[in-house]
Amino acid sequence: MEDLNFKKISMNDNAAKQIASWHYEGDYANYNLPTYEEMKEKNYGITNPEKAKNYICYLKEEEVIAYINMKEMEDKKIYFGIGLKPEFCGKGLGSHILKDGLEEIKNRYHNYIIYLEVRSWNIRAIKAYKKIGFLIDKTVIKKDRLGQDCEFIEMTLKQD
């Protein structure tokens, strides 16, 4: 990625519609979302105006190319999620978005534990997370958003 200057906005309807249209191939198809209308009907976080502050969308011109999710949990923990537009996956953009997203979280939530979950087969993501300081805590079996049992790895950002 040559130009890493992005406009950052909170989630809005236009951004959510763009993200809903993203289409991943192969194993990554697990990350495909329902249509915008279905997400709105089921009150998904990206379509809920009250949760817009939990998301930062990264735009190149008016195109959403990535987003992060930061959800405050109990016990001073923050859940951290990231999504990249499929054509930008595997090109180094993810590490830039991860670093920027972590800075945003640290600025908003001081002294919180930052953790994430990733499917155990997603080696590309696990390597990126390890590279910026996440450590593997454990592997768990849990239901994904489709209700299927999946193996996830839980990771926590090591404390400075």
N, C-alpha and C positions, 0 to 999 in steps of 0.2 A: 504494500500500500504506500504509494508515494506521498499523498497529501493526507495527513492525519488531523486536519482541522475540521471539526464537525460542529454543527449547531446542535445544542441540547435543549430538549423540551420535555415537559411532563407528558404522560400518555394522554391522548385525546382520541375522538372518534376516527379522524382521518388516519392517524398512526395505527390504531387498532385494526382498521379495515385493511391497511397495507400488510400488516403482520399476518392477519388471517389468510391472506392470499399467498403467503410463502409456501413453497412446495419442496420438501426434502425427498431424496431418493434412497432406496435400499433400506438398511437398518435405521437410518436417520429419519425415515418416514414416521417413526414413533413421535417425532416432534411436530408433525403437521397438526395444525389446530382445526377445529370445526369452522364453519363459515362465521362471519361476523354476526349474522342474524342469530345463529344458534348460540354463540357465546353471549350475546346480549340477553337472550331468553334465559340462559342458565346462570346469568350474572357472573361470568368470568371476571377475574380481577382487571384485565386490560380493558374491559368495557364498562367498568364501574367508576363513575366520576369521583366517588368518595375515595377510591384507592389510587387515583391518578398520581398523587404525590409519592407513591411507593415505586414509581417507574420513572426512568429517564430514557428517552428515545434519542438516538444519535442519527442525525440527518445529514445527508450529503445533498445540498440544494434542498428539495422538498421530499426526497426519497428517504424513508426509514431504512437504515442498513444494519442497525443493531439496537438492542435495548437491554436494560438491566432492571431487575426487580429486587427491592430490598424490603423485607417484611419483618417488622418487629415481632419477636416471639417472647415467651416468658423467660425468666431467668437471665435477663440482659443479653439475649441472643438476637442476632439478625440473620435471617435467611437471605442468601444472596443467589440470584438467578441471572442468567444471561441468555440472550437469543441473538443469533446472527442470521442475516438474510442468507439463504443457501449459497448463492454464488460468491459470497465473501468468506465462506468457511475454508479453513486450511490455507489461508493466505497471510497469516500473521496479524490480521485485524483483531482477532479475539484477545490477544495478550494486551493490546493497547486499550481495548474497551474494559477488560478486567482490571487493569491498573487504574484507569480513570474511575471506574465504578467503585473500587475500594476506597479511593480518595474521597469520593462523594459520601460513602457510608461513614468513614472516619470523621468527616466534617459534621455530619448530622447526628451521629450516635457515638458519643465519646465512651470509651472503655466498655464497649460491647464485644461479645464473642461473635465472630463472623463465621458462619458455616454454610455449607451447600450440600446438595445431593446430586449424584450423577449416575447414570446407568453404568453398571460395571463393565459393559462391553465397549463403552465409549472411551477408548484408549487415548484418542487425540485430545479430548477435553481433559482427561485425568492428567496427562502430561503437561498441558497448559496450566492447570491449577497448581500442580506441584512446582512448576517453574516459578510461580509468583509467591510461593510460600504456604500453600495449603498442605496439610498433612492428613493422611488417611486415618480415620477413627475406627470405623467398622463397616462391615457389609451387612445389609439388611434386606429382607424380602418384604415388599409392601406393594400395595395396589397402586397402579399408575392412574392417570386421570380417566382411562378407559375401563378401569375396574379389573385389569389383568395383573396377576402377580408378577412382579419384576424384581430383579436383583439390583439394588442401588448401593453405591459407596457413599458414606457420609464423610465429609472432610471439614476440617476446621483450620482457619488461618492461624499460623503460629503467631504468638504474641511477641511484639518487639521488645 
